[in-house]
Amino acid sequence: MRMRYLLAASLVVAIVLTLRWEWREPHHFEDEVMRAALAEEVRRDDTRCPLSSKAVEQARPWVLAACAAGGLGWHEAAAKYGDDAARVFLVYGEDADFVEVFDRLGHPVVPVIAYFVKNGSSQYLLQETVGQSLSSLWDDRQVGFGLAEISPEQYGLIAIHELKDRGHEMLSEFEIVDGTAVRRQFTRTLLGAKNIVLGGVSDLEGVITRGERLPTWGEMGWAAFDAVIVVGGVGAAAKALRVARAPVAAAGRGTVRIANLRAAGKGVFQSLSAVGTAAGVAAVVALPYVAITRPHLLTNAAGWIAEQAGLPAWLGAFAAYLILCLVLAFLLRMVLAPLAWTLRTLSKIVGRLAGAGGVRSAAA
């Protein structure tokens, strides 16, 4: 097969595939590569989240991240509590006390924590106010008359600390109605009186200080995902994508633009390799593994890099498809050329044998 025919065929196929890629429903490369890494993570033999392939495809990325880190309880929490479960995981997923509480008490802690974040607690507020006043007296400072300032995220962290100490007793103060925690006032009064006598949350000031370093409750985008507890190759993909999201298009022209473009390309390469690493594949063959199992990621990556350079995304996709088609055409030529020679040789041998047999028959 002549090479020019293969080149023409490669060009035509690349154009068709690029048009198909351009007309499909748009997907963000960052989301796709994170989902791919998370999906590979939960499909490993040693996973804490043995979901079916259909469940993995339908689950949101944060659910896969939470399930891989904390087990199937997070998949149930997502189904029962929706966005509240997502926010609890994104805000408190890395906190050691929360991880311990979730492992011990299960997903019912999620709506309880969300309750305190949304509604606060007069008990916690009063306790912190009194504590600050006593601290001021102890340090010979002027005592203020205002209430203490506690952020919604700090209220949630205090609730986690109390759940760690009281466990199921605290959960018994709440009833879950349509995925939302509703406090049982009578039970709260009885148990609250006991806690006033025996003491409330210990080290409240330390808990509140830790809460100052948390993401905000309303943060649901990439900034929150960067802070999420991630495992295995997913963490590597997230780190690489933070580098890859450099503002290349705003860098202007020249060496700075080229340097940023190289940084973005390096970040994309590392993130794609991390997808293979998340599947348990050796780093050496991670990228070829992704190219075989998820070839669309390579095309999306090329389109993303083109966008960072201020070029149309379809141009990057076309370049990726053309290179892929040329490689396949070259491999096809390498396979077909010897095969064609072998078939021609066999045809000649068969023809000669047939001719020799016909001569013998005529002589007989």
C-alpha positions as CSV (number, residue, x, y, z in Angstrom):
1,M,0.0,0.0,0.0
2,R,1.4,3.3,-1.1
3,M,2.3,5.8,1.7
4,R,0.5,8.7,0.1
5,Y,-2.8,6.8,0.3
6,L,-2.3,6.1,4.0
7,L,-1.5,9.8,4.6
8,A,-4.6,10.9,2.8
9,A,-6.7,8.4,4.7
10,S,-5.2,9.6,8.0
11,L,-6.0,13.2,7.2
12,V,-9.6,12.4,6.3
13,V,-10.1,10.3,9.4
14,A,-8.5,13.0,11.6
15,I,-10.9,15.6,10.1
16,V,-13.9,13.4,10.7
17,L,-12.9,12.6,14.3
18,T,-12.2,16.3,15.0
19,L,-15.7,17.3,13.7
20,R,-17.3,14.6,15.9
21,W,-15.2,15.8,18.9
22,E,-16.2,19.4,18.2
23,W,-19.9,18.6,18.0
24,R,-20.1,16.5,21.1
25,E,-21.3,17.7,24.5
26,P,-18.5,19.8,26.0
27,H,-16.6,18.4,29.0
28,H,-13.9,20.0,31.1
29,F,-10.6,18.3,30.9
30,E,-9.9,18.8,34.6
31,D,-13.2,17.2,35.6
32,E,-12.6,14.3,33.2
33,V,-9.1,13.5,34.3
34,M,-10.1,13.6,38.0
35,R,-13.1,11.4,37.4
36,A,-10.9,8.9,35.5
37,A,-8.3,8.8,38.3
38,L,-11.0,8.4,40.9
39,A,-12.8,5.7,38.9
40,E,-9.5,3.7,38.5
41,E,-8.9,4.1,42.3
42,V,-12.2,2.6,43.3
43,R,-11.8,-0.3,40.9
44,R,-8.6,-1.6,42.4
45,D,-8.6,-4.9,44.3
46,D,-7.7,-3.3,47.6
47,T,-10.3,-0.5,47.4
48,R,-12.6,0.5,50.3
49,C,-15.3,1.3,47.8
50,P,-16.3,-1.8,45.8
51,L,-18.9,-0.1,43.5
52,S,-20.2,-1.6,40.3
53,S,-19.1,0.0,37.0
54,K,-22.5,1.5,36.5
55,A,-22.4,3.1,39.9
56,V,-18.9,4.5,39.3
57,E,-20.1,6.1,36.0
58,Q,-23.1,7.7,37.6
59,A,-21.4,8.9,40.8
60,R,-20.2,12.5,41.2
61,P,-16.4,13.0,41.5
62,W,-16.6,14.0,45.2
63,V,-18.6,10.8,46.0
64,L,-15.8,8.7,44.4
65,A,-13.2,10.6,46.3
66,A,-15.0,10.2,49.6
67,C,-15.8,6.6,49.0
68,A,-12.2,5.7,48.1
69,A,-11.0,7.5,51.2
70,G,-13.7,6.5,53.7
71,G,-15.6,3.5,52.4
72,L,-19.1,2.8,51.2
73,G,-20.7,4.8,53.9
74,W,-20.0,7.9,51.8
75,H,-21.9,6.5,48.9
76,E,-24.9,6.0,51.2
77,A,-24.4,9.5,52.7
78,A,-24.5,11.1,49.2
79,A,-27.8,9.3,48.4
80,K,-29.4,10.3,51.7
81,Y,-28.1,13.8,52.3
82,G,-27.2,15.2,49.0
83,D,-25.3,18.5,49.0
84,D,-25.0,18.5,52.8
85,A,-22.9,15.3,52.5
86,A,-20.7,16.9,49.8
87,R,-20.1,20.0,51.9
88,V,-19.3,18.0,55.0
89,F,-16.7,16.0,53.1
90,L,-15.2,18.9,51.4
91,V,-14.9,21.0,54.6
92,Y,-14.0,18.3,57.1
93,G,-12.7,15.4,55.0
94,E,-9.1,15.8,56.1
95,D,-9.8,16.4,59.8
96,A,-8.5,13.4,61.9
97,D,-11.3,13.7,64.5
98,F,-13.9,13.7,61.7
99,V,-12.4,10.6,60.0
100,E,-12.5,8.8,63.4
101,V,-16.1,9.8,64.1
102,F,-17.3,8.8,60.6
103,D,-15.6,5.4,60.8
104,R,-17.0,4.7,64.3
105,L,-20.5,6.2,64.0
106,G,-21.2,6.0,60.3
107,H,-23.0,8.4,57.9
108,P,-25.7,9.6,60.4
109,V,-23.1,12.1,61.7
110,V,-23.3,14.0,58.4
111,P,-26.7,15.7,58.9
112,V,-25.9,16.3,62.5
113,I,-22.7,18.2,61.6
114,A,-24.6,20.1,58.9
115,Y,-27.3,21.1,61.4
116,F,-24.7,22.8,63.6
117,V,-23.1,24.5,60.6
118,K,-26.4,26.0,59.5
119,N,-28.0,26.7,62.8
120,G,-25.1,27.2,65.2
121,S,-25.5,26.5,68.9
122,S,-26.4,28.8,71.8
123,Q,-24.6,26.3,74.2
124,Y,-21.3,26.5,72.2
125,L,-21.6,30.3,71.9
126,L,-22.3,30.8,75.6
127,Q,-19.4,28.4,76.5
128,E,-16.9,30.3,74.3
129,T,-18.1,33.7,75.5
130,V,-17.7,32.7,79.2
131,G,-14.3,31.1,78.3
132,Q,-13.0,34.3,76.7
133,S,-14.2,36.4,79.6
134,L,-12.4,34.1,82.1
135,S,-9.3,34.1,80.0
136,S,-9.3,37.9,79.9
137,L,-9.6,38.0,83.8
138,W,-6.8,35.5,84.1
139,D,-4.5,37.6,81.9
140,D,-5.5,40.9,83.6
141,R,-7.0,42.2,80.4
142,Q,-10.2,44.2,80.1
143,V,-13.3,42.0,79.9
144,G,-15.5,42.6,76.9
145,F,-19.3,42.4,77.0
146,G,-20.0,41.2,73.5
147,L,-20.6,37.6,72.4
148,A,-17.8,35.5,71.0
149,E,-17.5,35.2,67.3
150,I,-17.8,31.6,66.0
151,S,-17.9,30.9,62.2
152,P,-20.3,28.2,60.8
153,E,-17.4,25.9,60.0
154,Q,-16.2,26.2,63.6
155,Y,-19.6,25.2,64.9
156,G,-19.3,22.1,62.8
157,L,-15.9,21.3,64.1
158,I,-17.1,21.7,67.7
159,A,-19.9,19.3,66.9
160,I,-17.4,16.8,65.6
161,H,-15.4,17.1,68.8
162,E,-18.5,16.5,70.9
163,L,-19.5,13.5,68.7
164,K,-16.1,12.1,69.3
165,D,-16.6,12.3,73.1
166,R,-20.3,11.5,73.4
167,G,-20.9,9.2,70.3
168,H,-24.4,7.7,70.0
169,E,-25.7,9.7,73.0
170,M,-25.4,12.9,71.0
171,L,-26.9,11.2,67.9
172,S,-29.9,10.3,69.9
173,E,-30.7,14.0,70.3
174,F,-31.6,14.2,66.6
175,E,-34.1,12.7,64.2
176,I,-33.4,12.5,60.5
177,V,-36.3,13.8,58.4
178,D,-35.9,13.7,54.6
179,G,-32.2,13.8,54.9
180,T,-32.2,16.7,57.4
181,A,-31.4,16.5,61.1
182,V,-34.1,17.8,63.4
183,R,-33.3,18.2,67.1
184,R,-35.5,16.5,69.7
185,Q,-35.9,19.2,72.3
186,F,-37.0,17.1,75.2
187,T,-34.0,14.7,74.8
188,R,-31.7,17.6,74.3
189,T,-33.0,19.2,77.6
190,L,-32.4,16.1,79.6
191,L,-29.0,15.3,78.1
192,G,-28.0,19.0,78.2
193,A,-28.7,19.2,81.9
194,K,-26.4,16.3,82.4
195,N,-23.6,17.8,80.3
196,I,-23.9,21.1,82.2
197,V,-23.2,19.2,85.4
198,L,-20.5,16.9,84.0
199,G,-18.9,19.3,81.6
200,G,-19.2,20.2,78.0
201,V,-16.7,20.1,75.1
202,S,-13.1,20.1,76.3
203,D,-10.4,22.3,74.7
204,L,-13.0,24.4,73.0
205,E,-10.5,27.2,72.2
206,G,-8.2,24.7,70.4
207,V,-11.1,23.3,68.4
208,I,-12.1,26.8,67.3
209,T,-8.5,27.7,66.3
210,R,-8.4,24.6,64.1
211,G,-11.6,25.7,62.5
212,E,-10.0,28.9,61.1
213,R,-8.0,26.8,58.7
214,L,-11.0,25.0,57.1
215,P,-12.5,25.7,53.7
216,T,-15.8,27.6,53.8
217,W,-19.1,25.8,53.9
218,G,-20.3,27.4,50.6
219,E,-17.1,26.5,48.7
220,M,-17.9,23.7,46.2
221,G,-15.5,24.2,43.4
222,W,-11.9,23.4,42.6
223,A,-10.6,25.3,45.6
224,A,-12.5,22.9,47.9
225,F,-11.5,19.8,45.9
226,D,-7.8,20.7,46.2
227,A,-8.2,20.5,50.0
228,V,-10.1,17.2,49.9
229,I,-8.5,14.0,51.3
230,V,-7.5,12.0,48.3
231,V,-5.7,8.7,48.0
232,G,-3.1,7.1,45.7
233,G,-2.8,8.5,42.2
234,V,-5.7,10.8,42.7
235,G,-3.7,13.1,44.8
236,A,-0.9,13.2,42.2
237,A,-3.5,14.1,39.5
238,A,-4.9,16.9,41.6
239,K,-1.4,18.3,42.3
240,A,-0.5,18.2,38.6
241,L,-3.7,19.9,37.6
242,R,-3.1,22.8,40.0
243,V,0.1,23.4,38.0
244,A,-1.6,22.9,34.7
245,R,-4.2,25.5,35.4
246,A,-1.6,28.3,34.9
247,P,-2.9,31.4,33.2
248,V,-0.9,30.7,30.0
249,A,-3.2,32.7,27.7
250,A,-2.7,35.9,29.8
251,A,1.1,35.6,29.7
252,G,1.5,37.4,26.4
253,R,3.9,36.4,23.7
254,G,7.5,35.3,23.8
255,T,9.6,33.2,26.1
256,V,7.3,33.7,29.1
257,R,4.3,32.4,27.2
258,I,6.3,29.4,25.9
259,A,7.6,28.6,29.4
260,N,4.0,28.7,30.8
261,L,2.8,26.5,28.0
262,R,5.5,24.0,28.7
263,A,4.5,24.0,32.4
264,A,0.9,23.4,31.4
265,G,1.9,20.5,29.1
266,K,4.0,19.0,31.9
267,G,1.1,19.3,34.3
268,V,-1.2,17.5,31.7
269,F,1.4,14.8,31.2
270,Q,1.7,14.2,34.9
271,S,-2.1,14.2,35.5
272,L,-2.6,11.6,32.7
273,S,0.2,9.5,34.1
274,A,-1.5,9.7,37.5
275,V,-4.6,8.1,36.1
276,G,-2.6,5.1,35.2
277,T,-0.9,5.1,38.6
278,A,-4.3,5.2,40.3
279,A,-5.1,2.0,38.5
280,G,-2.1,0.3,40.0
281,V,-0.1,0.4,36.8
282,A,3.7,0.9,36.9
283,A,4.7,4.5,36.2
284,V,6.7,3.5,33.1
285,V,3.6,2.2,31.3
286,A,1.0,4.5,33.0
287,L,0.6,6.9,30.0
288,P,0.4,4.1,27.4
289,Y,-2.2,2.4,29.6
290,V,-4.3,5.6,29.6
291,A,-3.9,5.9,25.8
292,I,-5.3,2.4,25.3
293,T,-8.1,2.4,27.9
294,R,-9.1,6.1,27.8
295,P,-7.9,7.6,24.4
296,H,-10.5,10.4,24.7
297,L,-8.4,11.9,27.6
298,L,-5.5,12.4,25.3
299,T,-7.6,14.3,22.8
300,N,-9.2,16.5,25.5
301,A,-5.8,17.2,26.9
302,A,-4.6,18.4,23.5
303,G,-7.6,20.6,23.2
304,W,-7.0,22.0,26.7
305,I,-3.4,22.9,25.9
306,A,-4.4,24.6,22.7
307,E,-6.9,26.7,24.7
308,Q,-4.1,27.7,27.1
309,A,-2.1,28.9,24.1
310,G,-5.0,31.1,23.0
311,L,-5.8,28.7,20.1
312,P,-9.1,27.0,19.3
313,A,-9.5,23.8,21.2
314,W,-10.4,21.9,18.0
315,L,-7.0,22.6,16.6
316,G,-5.3,20.7,19.5
317,A,-7.8,17.9,19.1
318,F,-7.1,17.7,15.3
319,A,-3.3,17.6,16.0
320,A,-3.8,14.7,18.5
321,Y,-6.1,12.8,16.1
322,L,-3.7,13.3,13.1
323,I,-0.7,12.1,15.1
324,L,-2.7,9.1,16.3
325,C,-3.9,8.3,12.7
326,L,-0.4,8.7,11.3
327,V,1.1,6.3,13.9
328,L,-1.6,3.8,13.2
329,A,-1.1,4.2,9.4
330,F,2.7,3.6,9.9
331,L,2.0,0.5,12.0
332,L,-0.5,-0.7,9.5
333,R,2.0,-0.3,6.7
334,M,4.6,-2.2,8.6
335,V,2.1,-5.1,9.1
336,L,0.6,-5.0,5.6
337,A,3.8,-4.7,3.6
338,P,5.2,-8.1,4.7
339,L,1.8,-9.6,4.6
340,A,1.3,-8.4,1.0
341,W,4.7,-9.8,0.0
342,T,3.9,-13.1,1.7
343,L,0.6,-13.3,-0.1
344,R,2.2,-12.5,-3.5
345,T,4.9,-15.1,-2.9
346,L,2.4,-17.8,-1.9
347,S,0.3,-16.9,-5.0
348,K,3.3,-17.4,-7.3
349,I,4.2,-20.7,-5.6
350,V,0.6,-22.0,-5.9
351,G,0.4,-20.8,-9.5
352,R,3.6,-22.7,-10.4
353,L,2.5,-25.8,-8.6
354,A,-0.8,-25.7,-10.4
355,G,1.0,-25.2,-13.7
356,A,3.3,-28.1,-13.0
357,G,0.4,-30.3,-12.1
358,G,-1.4,-29.4,-15.4
359,V,1.7,-30.3,-17.5
360,R,2.0,-33.7,-15.9
361,S,-1.7,-34.4,-16.5
362,A,-1.3,-33.5,-20.2
363,A,1.8,-35.7,-20.6
364,A,0.0,-38.6,-19.0
